Amino acid sequence: MRISVIGCGYLGAVHAASMAKLGHDVVGIDVDERKITDLQAGRAPFFEPGLPELLTEVQETGRLSFSTDMAAAEGAQVHFVCVGTPQRKGEYAADLTYVDAAFTELIPYLHEGDIAVGKSTVPVGTAARLAEAVAAGAPGAVLAWNPEFLREGHAVKDTLTPDRFVYGVPEGAAGEAATSALDEVYATPLSDDTPRLVVDYATAELVKTAANSFLATKISFINAMAEICAATGADVTALADAIGMDDRIGRKFLNAGVGFGGGCLPKDIRAFMARAGELGADQALTFLREVDDINMRRRSRVVELTRELVGGSLIGKRVTVLGAAFKPNSDDVRDSPALSVAAQLQLQGATVTVTDPEALDNAKLRFPELSYEPDLKKALYNAHALVLLTEWDQYKGMDPVETGSLVDEQNILDGRNVLDPASWRAAGWNYRGIGRP
């Protein structure tokens, strides 16, 4: 099939390359000339394992091209809209400026039988509104909603071999046409028995926000338990292991620490609360406000623990923050707990150095006032305390004896509970974890 992908950011670039890998003829379209230039040259404009290799592979086949001109969408049978929906400034609600602009520009190039597919995470009700715009501007074209379920660091795999497909389509012949077209797009993974759900627009829109809200709730729950463990001397890691053995609960996402961040979970749960308020159902989601509050409280708690670690005052202390990205295997620093903590530490008098294997360029744009050092050993040198906030493998694998020879004082706060306390304490370190005795 001939496919267009509008928006070549994190979601769109991965989707475009993956669709070409599945054998389709794909054009990616974005207004950012620098991004398009990078992609045309086979360079990923962000760090995502496997994406550079995939771009090189599919561009050599001639099935993938990129353009800054929406007219390049002409002739495509299926058009995926993959633009961002950031949080509005000063509000909880999602900013749909980019989604609305993408559809406004795309509609003149839609023809009878074409399928326009939204993949962006949007407030429930958005698809129905956009379906009316498509029907008015391009009679015979059909809107479908096909939410994405990508995990940063695993996006290529999650696109090529997803755990499920969800299609939000209208009733009747139009919905059948959209379903048939999407089945053809995803024929390869569907042939491997990937589950597929065909639902209405509203349900499809709610799937991603509901899933993210559940995951955020699970993370905040175990972080709330970490607060109780800290007050009682219990071990939150052992607690998570025990309750995670219950298959109704499961062990995944029960890892206490500094909390969640990134471009999805924080803004999605806030947008969900805002939309529920608009619908008069705000009481149904009041628990998400506490989920958000617990998450933000973890950052302040890490600052407090660091102060305790260095003797009660941060003034004049040299603190090395291990990690800038919100998670490992990513250079994404949006709403990063690590950078938030680093900034708070510096505001309270510490001399902070941030290190990260991939995210420092993006971090400098967000927090130019912080000091950054890409070389791990240089970042460790003469530190009074280390604060591990992004669980990159190189941080988890640090040797406590070797690391101890580089620092001034052997204080470490394991903000992700990924180190072995016994081995670090045996090497002379003052080790603190989150919710661990």
Helices and strands as residue ranges (DSSP letters): E 2-6, H 10-21, E 25-29, H 33-40, H 51-61, E 64-67, G 70-73, E 78-81, H 97-106, G 107-109, E 115-118, H 126-137, E 142-145, H 155-160, E 165-168, H 172-185, H 187-191, E 196-199, H 201-232, H 236-244, H 265-278, G 282-285, H 286-309, E 318-322, H 337-347, E 351-355, H 360-366, E 371-372, H 376-380, E 385-388, H 393-396, H 400-404, E 411-414, H 421-426, E 430-432
